Amino acid sequence: MLNKKQNINENVFNTDVEQVPLRNGFGEGLVEAADTDENVVGLCADLTGSTRMDAFAKKYPERFVQIGVAEQNLASVASGLAALGKVPFITSYAMFSPGRNWEQIRTTICYNNQPVKIIGSHAGVSVGPDGGTHQAIEDMAIMRVIPRIEVISPCDTNEAKKATIEIASSKAPTYMRLAREKTPVMTTEETSFEIGKAYEMWRGKNVDVAIIGCGPLLHGALLAAKKLEEKDIGTVVLNSHTIKPLDDETIVALAREVGAVVTLEEHQASGGLGGAVAEVLAKNEPVPIEFVGVDDLFGQSGTPEELIEHYQLDTSAIIDAVHMAIARKKVA
């Protein structure tokens, strides 16, 4: 059942559950953060409306810089502003930032430990018709490997807003990925959020497997958990919105309790959340793990629904992965 302590949206299983793009939450959170801290500044690479930085730019034009289509400059200028005491948020499509300016993020931002907030919009295969060239499904991996940076993948618009407000006061460089499409609103204003903490969204009876996921695909995990419960297969759905620093303590304790894990992300199965979970469990609590993610493939054109199904990231794929994890658990 849904975790009542976490105040999950009670309508989350309804077919008409409210759907809002994550980037809307970012735009609202940025304005709220700027209202309380005059050092918050915004820089964009010619995608102000698409990344939802437009509300901030309109309210605080003197604190907004349009860099243009020059993502390397976007990162470098932001690092300089951070060195002068500003809190820069930089936005573009994730394929271009951090996709195109990885070296500038590594060297000018992270090497110098500047608290720049990198917002990568339009991440994942659900960008759909934009095609494989615009689908960032490697972004968490290339960011997670850089020292000092924090990596966040919110599950819905409410979580994106809370994350934006919290990272504004963080001293760490941060990368946050967002989806373009409308996605189900799973959390509420009362749902807990803290960088580095993972939270249970669902816990069944006689738990057999933990599903550890991030981003909007967590809605599919909840649907899968409900269907599995009807067949007397119990799961825990854990929202691990922070990929780095990972909530090692909660994940290890859960793996020790249930004995098998499925990871879930709209990203390559390697290098992102699944890789991070595998690393910590290999060291502390080795258990069977199945990975629901893109299997070493590029994206391609299609509707978001078609691509989620094609790359086996949907509810039926999650259920299959749970069955495989249970089978391996019995063998082990």
Buried (B, 14 or more C-beta within 10 A) or exposed (E): EBBEEBBBBEEBEEEEBBBBBBBBBBBBBBBBBBEEBEBBBBBBBBBBEBBBBBBBBEEBEEBBBEBEEBBBBBBBBBBBBBEEEBBBBBBBBBBBBBBBBBEBBBBBBBBBEBBBBBBBBBBBBBBBEBEBEBBBBBBBBBBBBBEBBBBBBBBBBBBBBBBBBBBBEEEBBBBBBBBBBBBBBBBBEEBEBEBBBBBBBBBBEEBBBBBBBBBBBBBBBBBBBBBBBEEEBBBBBBBBBBBBEBBBEBBBEBBEEBBBBBBBBBBBBBBBBBBBBBEBBEEBBEBBBBBBBBEEEEBBBBEBEEBBBBBBBBBEBBBBBBBBBBEBBEEE
